[in-house]
């Protein structure tokens, strides 16, 4: 099996299996792709907001 990044794998799955698997499968993959970013944002939210605002994190 070839190794792809998550986004390339999702794009490949979308073009190859979208008709047979249905929309639910693609939506589950989208959630799976977004989950790491959301977890990191939740963990570092205070620091991100402080950096954007130009201050120091509390």
PDB file with SEQRES, HELIX, SHEET and CRYST1 records, atoms N, CA, C and O in Angstrom:
SEQRES   1 A   58  UNK UNK UNK UNK UNK UNK UNK UNK UNK UNK UNK UNK UNK          
SEQRES   2 A   58  UNK UNK UNK UNK UNK UNK UNK UNK UNK UNK UNK UNK UNK          
SEQRES   3 A   58  UNK UNK UNK UNK UNK UNK UNK UNK UNK UNK UNK UNK UNK          
SEQRES   4 A   58  UNK UNK UNK UNK UNK UNK UNK UNK UNK UNK UNK UNK UNK          
SEQRES   5 A   58  UNK UNK UNK UNK UNK UNK                                      
HELIX    1 AA1 UNK A    6  UNK A   21  1                                  16    
HELIX    2 AA2 UNK A   23  UNK A   53  1                                  31    
CRYST1    1.000    1.000    1.000  90.00  90.00  90.00 P 1           1          
ATOM      1  N   UNK A   1       0.828  -1.202   0.000  1.00  0.00           N  
ATOM      2  CA  UNK A   1       0.000   0.000   0.000  1.00  0.00           C  
ATOM      3  C   UNK A   1       0.862   1.252   0.000  1.00  0.00           C  
ATOM      4  O   UNK A   1       1.918   1.308   0.631  1.00  0.00           O  
ATOM      5  N   UNK A   2       0.389   2.239  -0.714  1.00  0.00           N  
ATOM      6  CA  UNK A   2       1.106   3.503  -0.772  1.00  0.00           C  
ATOM      7  C   UNK A   2       0.745   4.349   0.434  1.00  0.00           C  
ATOM      8  O   UNK A   2      -0.363   4.264   0.963  1.00  0.00           O  
ATOM      9  N   UNK A   3       1.698   5.166   0.860  1.00  0.00           N  
ATOM     10  CA  UNK A   3       1.478   6.040   2.008  1.00  0.00           C  
ATOM     11  C   UNK A   3       1.132   7.436   1.516  1.00  0.00           C  
ATOM     12  O   UNK A   3       1.885   8.036   0.749  1.00  0.00           O  
ATOM     13  N   UNK A   4      -0.013   7.951   1.959  1.00  0.00           N  
ATOM     14  CA  UNK A   4      -0.461   9.287   1.599  1.00  0.00           C  
ATOM     15  C   UNK A   4      -0.633  10.110   2.861  1.00  0.00           C  
ATOM     16  O   UNK A   4      -0.821   9.567   3.949  1.00  0.00           O  
ATOM     17  N   UNK A   5      -0.567  11.436   2.707  1.00  0.00           N  
ATOM     18  CA  UNK A   5      -0.978  12.283   3.817  1.00  0.00           C  
ATOM     19  C   UNK A   5      -2.490  12.161   3.938  1.00  0.00           C  
ATOM     20  O   UNK A   5      -3.156  11.679   3.021  1.00  0.00           O  
ATOM     21  N   UNK A   6      -3.021  12.591   5.057  1.00  0.00           N  
ATOM     22  CA  UNK A   6      -4.451  12.432   5.301  1.00  0.00           C  
ATOM     23  C   UNK A   6      -5.289  13.148   4.255  1.00  0.00           C  
ATOM     24  O   UNK A   6      -6.284  12.601   3.778  1.00  0.00           O  
ATOM     25  N   UNK A   7      -4.902  14.360   3.894  1.00  0.00           N  
ATOM     26  CA  UNK A   7      -5.703  15.113   2.928  1.00  0.00           C  
ATOM     27  C   UNK A   7      -5.665  14.494   1.535  1.00  0.00           C  
ATOM     28  O   UNK A   7      -6.681  14.488   0.841  1.00  0.00           O  
ATOM     29  N   UNK A   8      -4.519  13.975   1.116  1.00  0.00           N  
ATOM     30  CA  UNK A   8      -4.455  13.308  -0.186  1.00  0.00           C  
ATOM     31  C   UNK A   8      -5.259  12.014  -0.178  1.00  0.00           C  
ATOM     32  O   UNK A   8      -5.907  11.674  -1.168  1.00  0.00           O  
ATOM     33  N   UNK A   9      -5.217  11.306   0.920  1.00  0.00           N  
ATOM     34  CA  UNK A   9      -6.022  10.097   1.032  1.00  0.00           C  
ATOM     35  C   UNK A   9      -7.507  10.386   0.977  1.00  0.00           C  
ATOM     36  O   UNK A   9      -8.265   9.639   0.358  1.00  0.00           O  
ATOM     37  N   UNK A  10      -7.932  11.469   1.622  1.00  0.00           N  
ATOM     38  CA  UNK A  10      -9.342  11.853   1.578  1.00  0.00           C  
ATOM     39  C   UNK A  10      -9.756  12.242   0.165  1.00  0.00           C  
ATOM     40  O   UNK A  10     -10.837  11.868  -0.289  1.00  0.00           O  
ATOM     41  N   UNK A  11      -8.913  12.983  -0.527  1.00  0.00           N  
ATOM     42  CA  UNK A  11      -9.230  13.375  -1.902  1.00  0.00           C  
ATOM     43  C   UNK A  11      -9.323  12.150  -2.800  1.00  0.00           C  
ATOM     44  O   UNK A  11     -10.204  12.076  -3.657  1.00  0.00           O  
ATOM     45  N   UNK A  12      -8.435  11.198  -2.614  1.00  0.00           N  
ATOM     46  CA  UNK A  12      -8.472   9.971  -3.400  1.00  0.00           C  
ATOM     47  C   UNK A  12      -9.736   9.175  -3.107  1.00  0.00           C  
ATOM     48  O   UNK A  12     -10.376   8.656  -4.022  1.00  0.00           O  
ATOM     49  N   UNK A  13     -10.088   9.080  -1.846  1.00  0.00           N  
ATOM     50  CA  UNK A  13     -11.301   8.361  -1.465  1.00  0.00           C  
ATOM     51  C   UNK A  13     -12.534   9.047  -2.030  1.00  0.00           C  
ATOM     52  O   UNK A  13     -13.467   8.383  -2.481  1.00  0.00           O  
ATOM     53  N   UNK A  14     -12.538  10.362  -2.008  1.00  0.00           N  
ATOM     54  CA  UNK A  14     -13.694  11.107  -2.507  1.00  0.00           C  
ATOM     55  C   UNK A  14     -13.899  10.848  -3.992  1.00  0.00           C  
ATOM     56  O   UNK A  14     -15.033  10.667  -4.435  1.00  0.00           O  
ATOM     57  N   UNK A  15     -12.835  10.828  -4.757  1.00  0.00           N  
ATOM     58  CA  UNK A  15     -12.992  10.627  -6.195  1.00  0.00           C  
ATOM     59  C   UNK A  15     -13.272   9.172  -6.533  1.00  0.00           C  
ATOM     60  O   UNK A  15     -13.981   8.899  -7.501  1.00  0.00           O  
ATOM     61  N   UNK A  16     -12.739   8.237  -5.767  1.00  0.00           N  
ATOM     62  CA  UNK A  16     -12.882   6.827  -6.109  1.00  0.00           C  
ATOM     63  C   UNK A  16     -14.128   6.172  -5.530  1.00  0.00           C  
ATOM     64  O   UNK A  16     -14.732   5.322  -6.184  1.00  0.00           O  
ATOM     65  N   UNK A  17     -14.527   6.548  -4.316  1.00  0.00           N  
ATOM     66  CA  UNK A  17     -15.572   5.811  -3.632  1.00  0.00           C  
ATOM     67  C   UNK A  17     -16.788   6.645  -3.251  1.00  0.00           C  
ATOM     68  O   UNK A  17     -17.663   6.152  -2.539  1.00  0.00           O  
ATOM     69  N   UNK A  18     -16.868   7.873  -3.694  1.00  0.00           N  
ATOM     70  CA  UNK A  18     -17.963   8.755  -3.274  1.00  0.00           C  
ATOM     71  C   UNK A  18     -19.316   8.216  -3.705  1.00  0.00           C  
ATOM     72  O   UNK A  18     -20.289   8.333  -2.961  1.00  0.00           O  
ATOM     73  N   UNK A  19     -19.394   7.639  -4.870  1.00  0.00           N  
ATOM     74  CA  UNK A  19     -20.675   7.142  -5.362  1.00  0.00           C  
ATOM     75  C   UNK A  19     -21.108   5.885  -4.617  1.00  0.00           C  
ATOM     76  O   UNK A  19     -22.296   5.719  -4.338  1.00  0.00           O  
ATOM     77  N   UNK A  20     -20.181   5.007  -4.294  1.00  0.00           N  
ATOM     78  CA  UNK A  20     -20.560   3.733  -3.678  1.00  0.00           C  
ATOM     79  C   UNK A  20     -20.710   3.818  -2.161  1.00  0.00           C  
ATOM     80  O   UNK A  20     -21.568   3.137  -1.598  1.00  0.00           O  
ATOM     81  N   UNK A  21     -19.913   4.622  -1.492  1.00  0.00           N  
ATOM     82  CA  UNK A  21     -19.924   4.660  -0.032  1.00  0.00           C  
ATOM     83  C   UNK A  21     -20.950   5.626   0.532  1.00  0.00           C  
ATOM     84  O   UNK A  21     -21.460   5.397   1.629  1.00  0.00           O  
ATOM     85  N   UNK A  22     -21.260   6.676  -0.167  1.00  0.00           N  
ATOM     86  CA  UNK A  22     -22.246   7.621   0.308  1.00  0.00           C  
ATOM     87  C   UNK A  22     -21.627   8.800   1.037  1.00  0.00           C  
ATOM     88  O   UNK A  22     -20.428   8.834   1.314  1.00  0.00           O  
ATOM     89  N   UNK A  23     -22.481   9.756   1.336  1.00  0.00           N  
ATOM     90  CA  UNK A  23     -22.041  11.009   1.938  1.00  0.00           C  
ATOM     91  C   UNK A  23     -21.616  10.842   3.399  1.00  0.00           C  
ATOM     92  O   UNK A  23     -20.715  11.546   3.855  1.00  0.00           O  
ATOM     93  N   UNK A  24     -22.235   9.940   4.129  1.00  0.00           N  
ATOM     94  CA  UNK A  24     -21.894   9.736   5.535  1.00  0.00           C  
ATOM     95  C   UNK A  24     -20.442   9.329   5.734  1.00  0.00           C  
ATOM     96  O   UNK A  24     -19.782   9.792   6.664  1.00  0.00           O  
ATOM     97  N   UNK A  25     -19.952   8.472   4.868  1.00  0.00           N  
ATOM     98  CA  UNK A  25     -18.567   8.026   4.939  1.00  0.00           C  
ATOM     99  C   UNK A  25     -17.613   9.193   4.717  1.00  0.00           C  
ATOM    100  O   UNK A  25     -16.609   9.318   5.417  1.00  0.00           O  
ATOM    101  N   UNK A  26     -17.923  10.044   3.747  1.00  0.00           N  
ATOM    102  CA  UNK A  26     -17.072  11.203   3.476  1.00  0.00           C  
ATOM    103  C   UNK A  26     -17.109  12.202   4.621  1.00  0.00           C  
ATOM    104  O   UNK A  26     -16.086  12.806   4.945  1.00  0.00           O  
ATOM    105  N   UNK A  27     -18.262  12.386   5.236  1.00  0.00           N  
ATOM    106  CA  UNK A  27     -18.359  13.311   6.367  1.00  0.00           C  
ATOM    107  C   UNK A  27     -17.577  12.778   7.570  1.00  0.00           C  
ATOM    108  O   UNK A  27     -16.954  13.553   8.296  1.00  0.00           O  
ATOM    109  N   UNK A  28     -17.607  11.476   7.782  1.00  0.00           N  
ATOM    110  CA  UNK A  28     -16.823  10.883   8.864  1.00  0.00           C  
ATOM    111  C   UNK A  28     -15.336  11.100   8.625  1.00  0.00           C  
ATOM    112  O   UNK A  28     -14.590  11.366   9.567  1.00  0.00           O  
ATOM    113  N   UNK A  29     -14.906  10.992   7.392  1.00  0.00           N  
ATOM    114  CA  UNK A  29     -13.506  11.243   7.074  1.00  0.00           C  
ATOM    115  C   UNK A  29     -13.140  12.706   7.295  1.00  0.00           C  
ATOM    116  O   UNK A  29     -12.038  13.004   7.757  1.00  0.00           O  
ATOM    117  N   UNK A  30     -14.042  13.613   6.974  1.00  0.00           N  
ATOM    118  CA  UNK A  30     -13.772  15.039   7.179  1.00  0.00           C  
ATOM    119  C   UNK A  30     -13.618  15.353   8.661  1.00  0.00           C  
ATOM    120  O   UNK A  30     -12.745  16.132   9.043  1.00  0.00           O  
ATOM    121  N   UNK A  31     -14.457  14.753   9.495  1.00  0.00           N  
ATOM    122  CA  UNK A  31     -14.338  14.946  10.944  1.00  0.00           C  
ATOM    123  C   UNK A  31     -13.015  14.377  11.435  1.00  0.00           C  
ATOM    124  O   UNK A  31     -12.333  14.993  12.255  1.00  0.00           O  
ATOM    125  N   UNK A  32     -12.658  13.212  10.936  1.00  0.00           N  
ATOM    126  CA  UNK A  32     -11.395  12.586  11.317  1.00  0.00           C  
ATOM    127  C   UNK A  32     -10.203  13.453  10.915  1.00  0.00           C  
ATOM    128  O   UNK A  32      -9.206  13.508  11.635  1.00  0.00           O  
ATOM    129  N   UNK A  33     -10.300  14.127   9.770  1.00  0.00           N  
ATOM    130  CA  UNK A  33      -9.208  14.990   9.308  1.00  0.00           C  
ATOM    131  C   UNK A  33      -9.116  16.259  10.141  1.00  0.00           C  
ATOM    132  O   UNK A  33      -8.015  16.753  10.384  1.00  0.00           O  
ATOM    133  N   UNK A  34     -10.250  16.799  10.584  1.00  0.00           N  
ATOM    134  CA  UNK A  34     -10.258  18.060  11.324  1.00  0.00           C  
ATOM    135  C   UNK A  34      -9.978  17.874  12.810  1.00  0.00           C  
ATOM    136  O   UNK A  34      -9.599  18.832  13.484  1.00  0.00           O  
ATOM    137  N   UNK A  35     -10.151  16.693  13.324  1.00  0.00           N  
ATOM    138  CA  UNK A  35     -10.030  16.442  14.758  1.00  0.00           C  
ATOM    139  C   UNK A  35      -8.672  16.830  15.350  1.00  0.00           C  
ATOM    140  O   UNK A  35      -8.656  17.474  16.399  1.00  0.00           O  
ATOM    141  N   UNK A  36      -7.540  16.481  14.749  1.00  0.00           N  
ATOM    142  CA  UNK A  36      -6.259  16.884  15.350  1.00  0.00           C  
ATOM    143  C   UNK A  36      -6.099  18.398  15.471  1.00  0.00           C  
ATOM    144  O   UNK A  36      -5.566  18.885  16.469  1.00  0.00           O  
ATOM    145  N   UNK A  37      -6.551  19.139  14.473  1.00  0.00           N  
ATOM    146  CA  UNK A  37      -6.456  20.598  14.520  1.00  0.00           C  
ATOM    147  C   UNK A  37      -7.333  21.146  15.636  1.00  0.00           C  
ATOM    148  O   UNK A  37      -6.917  22.047  16.365  1.00  0.00           O  
ATOM    149  N   UNK A  38      -8.537  20.616  15.777  1.00  0.00           N  
ATOM    150  CA  UNK A  38      -9.446  21.084  16.819  1.00  0.00           C  
ATOM    151  C   UNK A  38      -8.918  20.777  18.216  1.00  0.00           C  
ATOM    152  O   UNK A  38      -9.068  21.588  19.130  1.00  0.00           O  
ATOM    153  N   UNK A  39      -8.308  19.621  18.383  1.00  0.00           N  
ATOM    154  CA  UNK A  39      -7.744  19.257  19.683  1.00  0.00           C  
ATOM    155  C   UNK A  39      -6.577  20.180  20.029  1.00  0.00           C  
ATOM    156  O   UNK A  39      -6.472  20.647  21.163  1.00  0.00           O  
ATOM    157  N   UNK A  40      -5.708  20.441  19.067  1.00  0.00           N  
ATOM    158  CA  UNK A  40      -4.591  21.354  19.325  1.00  0.00           C  
ATOM    159  C   UNK A  40      -5.080  22.762  19.627  1.00  0.00           C  
ATOM    160  O   UNK A  40      -4.539  23.429  20.509  1.00  0.00           O  
ATOM    161  N   UNK A  41      -6.094  23.219  18.907  1.00  0.00           N  
ATOM    162  CA  UNK A  41      -6.628  24.550  19.179  1.00  0.00           C  
ATOM    163  C   UNK A  41      -7.230  24.608  20.579  1.00  0.00           C  
ATOM    164  O   UNK A  41      -7.021  25.585  21.298  1.00  0.00           O  
ATOM    165  N   UNK A  42      -7.964  23.590  20.971  1.00  0.00           N  
ATOM    166  CA  UNK A  42      -8.567  23.585  22.303  1.00  0.00           C  
ATOM    167  C   UNK A  42      -7.489  23.607  23.384  1.00  0.00           C  
ATOM    168  O   UNK A  42      -7.658  24.247  24.421  1.00  0.00           O  
ATOM    169  N   UNK A  43      -6.392  22.914  23.141  1.00  0.00           N  
ATOM    170  CA  UNK A  43      -5.321  22.845  24.127  1.00  0.00           C  
ATOM    171  C   UNK A  43      -4.553  24.163  24.229  1.00  0.00           C  
ATOM    172  O   UNK A  43      -4.177  24.577  25.326  1.00  0.00           O  
ATOM    173  N   UNK A  44      -4.318  24.826  23.087  1.00  0.00           N  
ATOM    174  CA  UNK A  44      -3.516  26.043  23.053  1.00  0.00           C  
ATOM    175  C   UNK A  44      -4.338  27.305  22.835  1.00  0.00           C  
ATOM    176  O   UNK A  44      -3.777  28.340  22.474  1.00  0.00           O  
ATOM    177  N   UNK A  45      -5.632  27.254  23.040  1.00  0.00           N  
ATOM    178  CA  UNK A  45      -6.516  28.374  22.746  1.00  0.00           C  
ATOM    179  C   UNK A  45      -6.090  29.654  23.459  1.00  0.00           C  
ATOM    180  O   UNK A  45      -6.046  30.723  22.851  1.00  0.00           O  
ATOM    181  N   UNK A  46      -5.783  29.544  24.721  1.00  0.00           N  
ATOM    182  CA  UNK A  46      -5.401  30.729  25.494  1.00  0.00           C  
ATOM    183  C   UNK A  46      -4.153  31.389  24.913  1.00  0.00           C  
ATOM    184  O   UNK A  46      -4.080  32.615  24.829  1.00  0.00           O  
ATOM    185  N   UNK A  47      -3.180  30.585  24.514  1.00  0.00           N  
ATOM    186  CA  UNK A  47      -1.939  31.114  23.953  1.00  0.00           C  
ATOM    187  C   UNK A  47      -2.166  31.718  22.568  1.00  0.00           C  
ATOM    188  O   UNK A  47      -1.583  32.749  22.234  1.00  0.00           O  
ATOM    189  N   UNK A  48      -3.004  31.081  21.773  1.00  0.00           N  
ATOM    190  CA  UNK A  48      -3.290  31.585  20.431  1.00  0.00           C  
ATOM    191  C   UNK A  48      -4.002  32.927  20.506  1.00  0.00           C  
ATOM    192  O   UNK A  48      -3.637  33.865  19.797  1.00  0.00           O  
ATOM    193  N   UNK A  49      -5.007  33.023  21.354  1.00  0.00           N  
ATOM    194  CA  UNK A  49      -5.759  34.269  21.488  1.00  0.00           C  
ATOM    195  C   UNK A  49      -4.861  35.382  22.011  1.00  0.00           C  
ATOM    196  O   UNK A  49      -4.954  36.519  21.548  1.00  0.00           O  
ATOM    197  N   UNK A  50      -3.997  35.071  22.968  1.00  0.00           N  
ATOM    198  CA  UNK A  50      -3.090  36.080  23.507  1.00  0.00           C  
ATOM    199  C   UNK A  50      -2.093  36.548  22.445  1.00  0.00           C  
ATOM    200  O   UNK A  50      -1.768  37.734  22.383  1.00  0.00           O  
ATOM    201  N   UNK A  51      -1.616  35.644  21.627  1.00  0.00           N  
ATOM    202  CA  UNK A  51      -0.668  36.024  20.580  1.00  0.00           C  
ATOM    203  C   UNK A  51      -1.327  36.902  19.527  1.00  0.00           C  
ATOM    204  O   UNK A  51      -0.717  37.853  19.039  1.00  0.00           O  
ATOM    205  N   UNK A  52      -2.555  36.593  19.180  1.00  0.00           N  
ATOM    206  CA  UNK A  52      -3.266  37.404  18.195  1.00  0.00           C  
ATOM    207  C   UNK A  52      -3.577  38.783  18.766  1.00  0.00           C  
ATOM    208  O   UNK A  52      -3.513  39.784  18.053  1.00  0.00           O  
ATOM    209  N   UNK A  53      -3.913  38.832  20.053  1.00  0.00           N  
ATOM    210  CA  UNK A  53      -4.243  40.105  20.697  1.00  0.00           C  
ATOM    211  C   UNK A  53      -2.994  40.923  21.022  1.00  0.00           C  
ATOM    212  O   UNK A  53      -3.103  42.110  21.330  1.00  0.00           O  
ATOM    213  N   UNK A  54      -1.822  40.315  20.958  1.00  0.00           N  
ATOM    214  CA  UNK A  54      -0.586  41.040  21.202  1.00  0.00           C  
ATOM    215  C   UNK A  54      -0.173  41.078  22.657  1.00  0.00           C  
ATOM    216  O   UNK A  54       0.666  41.895  23.035  1.00  0.00           O  
ATOM    217  N   UNK A  55      -0.735  40.223  23.476  1.00  0.00           N  
ATOM    218  CA  UNK A  55      -0.389  40.201  24.892  1.00  0.00           C  
ATOM    219  C   UNK A  55       0.280  38.902  25.279  1.00  0.00           C  
ATOM    220  O   UNK A  55       0.650  38.091  24.431  1.00  0.00           O  
ATOM    221  N   UNK A  56       0.425  38.723  26.583  1.00  0.00           N  
ATOM    222  CA  UNK A  56       1.000  37.493  27.107  1.00  0.00           C  
ATOM    223  C   UNK A  56      -0.124  36.604  27.617  1.00  0.00           C  
ATOM    224  O   UNK A  56      -1.127  37.112  28.118  1.00  0.00           O  
ATOM    225  N   UNK A  57       0.026  35.275  27.499  1.00  0.00           N  
ATOM    226  CA  UNK A  57      -1.019  34.382  28.016  1.00  0.00           C  
ATOM    227  C   UNK A  57      -1.097  34.449  29.536  1.00  0.00           C  
ATOM    228  O   UNK A  57      -0.086  34.595  30.223  1.00  0.00           O  
ATOM    229  N   UNK A  58      -2.298  34.340  30.033  1.00  0.00           N  
ATOM    230  CA  UNK A  58      -2.518  34.425  31.486  1.00  0.00           C  
ATOM    231  C   UNK A  58      -2.115  33.142  32.167  1.00  0.00           C  
ATOM    232  O   UNK A  58      -2.229  33.028  33.387  1.00  0.00           O  
TER     233      UNK A  58                                                      
END                                                                             
